[in-house]
Structures are given as C-alpha cells and as structure tokens.
Amino acid sequence: MEELDFTKPQPAATPAPSPATPPKTPASPFYNRAVAEKIFRLSGKEERFAAGSTIFAEDQKAASGGLFSRGSAARMYFVAEGQVALSAAGRTIDTVGVGEIFGEMSVISDQPRSATATAKSDCVAWSMGAEELKAALSRLPEFAVMLMSVIFDRLRIVTARLAARRLPIAANPGEAPVFDSTLLARLEAALPRAAVTRYRQESVIMREGQAGAYMYVVKSGTVAIGVQNRLVAVVNPGGTFGEMALVDQSPRSATALAQAECELLSIDRASLMEAVKAQPAFAVAMLRAYAERLRHMNAQLA
C-alpha cells in the first residue's frame, strides 16, 4: 500500500500577506435561484430596505435559539431586487445581488452576525426566521442541499485564504459530532444495509483530487483527514467527511485514511435525500455542524 505521511502535523510556514481583494464566492451548481425564491415566498415574508439602510449589524445577536429552539430574532434573506453589501471590521467582503441569499449563518447556528449587511440600493427581499426555515425544509428537503452547497463554497474560499497566508488549518477542539448517538442510529436505520462499509487500519478511503460519489459518517473508529500531505483533522464517531463532493460533485479536496479500523456509513446523494425527506433532523444536524466549521475557520483568518 502506498504510504501517506499526513498523519503527523507539519509545522506552519511563515504567513504570507493575504490578497488585497477577497475572491468572489462562486455559485454552486446545486444552487437554484427559482427554487430558493419559491421557498422564501412560500415560507417567508417580503421586506423592503431603502438605500443605505442597515439590514443587520456585525456581532448582533439573535434573541435565542436559532434553528434549534424557538424565539430567534435572526432572519435570512433572498434578494428579489437591488444589491446588498456585506462588510466586516469596516471592510467590504462581498456584494449580494438578485437571486442570492445571505444571513443564513445566524439562523442556522444561533451565533452573532459575522458581518454587517447594508442595502447598496433600494432593495426588496424575502426573509425567513428559524421556524420558517424548518417549515421550508419539511416542504422541500432539497433546499437543505442548496444551503449546504452555499456553506461549502464559502468554506473553500476561507481554505484558499488560509493557504494564501500559509496559515495552518487548526482543528476545532470544541466541535461536537455532527450526529449524536441517537441520531446516528436513526440515520443508519434509514439507509440500506449496504451503506455500512468497513476499512482496516491505514486503508485509504478516498484520495485528494479523485471524483467522489459518497459522503461518509463514522460509525466506529477514527479517520485521519489530510490536505497536501498535512494532517488537518481527525474524525471520530458521529463525524462526517467527503460531503462537499456529494453535494456539489466537486473533486475530493482531501485524502482520508483509516487511523484505526473503522465502520463507516457510505451515503450517496439519492440516499441522503430520501433520508432527509423522512427525517429533516438529519439535514438540520449537518447544517449546524458545517456552519460551526465555517465560523471556526473564519476566526482563524482574524
């Protein structure tokens, strides 16, 4: 078997200056403007903002609960007319136009806003809060995949910025498993028996650059994740990896190696959608985990 050497962390190189202008987040091939607009119109409400008005402010907190309890004041938006500028620490980081969504992170994770949203022109937007988003997911579970694709696009941008600065991608010591033991058992029960696959210690599960058809959930054992021969994460039971390729059909961005003998749930896109249709809680858990991952990586840039 070919030896992979990313199982030991490599020392970080001297940071390089970041690009003067952050790259624009690319559109995911799974983001469908018509579907997003339909969901917002069915589940949300119309709002209008005059040019120059603040829609929400950086570090503004939700009332409570986010997607996982009642009473959150945070809302996410679909732009029907106009443009919205997003800024952090007084610097513009993105411009959101017609057909795009923004503000979803605080609704999903119940964390303070990471940016300020300002109407660049007179705007019409449709908005949803936590309860409305959960209703939308139950109506059209495919919307969860669209939201995941948006988060993954942003994860790629942050990863590229970390790489440009030659900063290490540090693990998040406080990151909880995507699926707790109860939800993991429910997920396994919702999948065909063939979904359980076993790998011996040091077996290569997937390789960076390859095409991917499955995401994986660790049922037992541990999996080491490496990027360019550098260890970036260890996935424990309840954790997931390989999701990006499943959601948006991109090449694998990392190599996965069985650190110890492990059992994995192998899930293709069709199986994921069937499971989410039956139990939207699976999508809720995944969205929360990916939002937390993005927030942690953004903190490293700061």
Secondary structure, 3 states (H helix, E strand, C coil): CCCCCCCCCCCCCCCCCCCCCCCCCCCCCCCCHHHHHHHHHHHCEEEEECCCCEEECCCCCCCCCHHHCCCCCCCEEEEEECCEEEEECCEEEEEECCCCEECHHHHHHCCCCCCEEEECCCEEEEEECHHHHHHHHHHCCHHHHHHHHHHHHHHHHHHHHHHHCCCCCCCCCCCCCCCCHHHHHHHHHHCCHHHEEEECCCCEEECCCCCCCCEEEEEECCEEEEECCEEEEEECCCCEECHHHHHHCCCCCCEEEECCCEEEEEECHHHHHHHHHHCCHHHHHHHHHHHHHHHHHHHHHC
